[in-house]
Amino acid sequence: MSAKILCVVGARPNFMKIAPIMAAFRARAPQLVVKLVHTGQHYDVAMNDRFFEQLGIPTPDISLEVGSASHAVQTA
């Protein structure tokens, strides 16, 4: 049985941190099942797609599309 890892990102600081982690999983632990969840907190191309592309972060497996709202709405 292989290990399963769920990584969650949502804001720019998370993107910067997850890029080398995802690269390390791909390079050093291909037997792991790694899923990436994007909260969708930043949905603007300049704040989202561009960072994923430039940092080499894979397309998220799941996008929650939280967007902009109150903390209560985003959490729900």
PyMOL commands that set and color helices and strands:
alter all, ss='L'
color gray80, all
select helices_A, chain A and resi 12-28+49-55+71-75
alter helices_A, ss='H'
color red, helices_A
select strands_A, chain A and resi 4-9+33-38+62-63
alter strands_A, ss='S'
color yellow, strands_A
deselect
rebuild
show_as cartoon
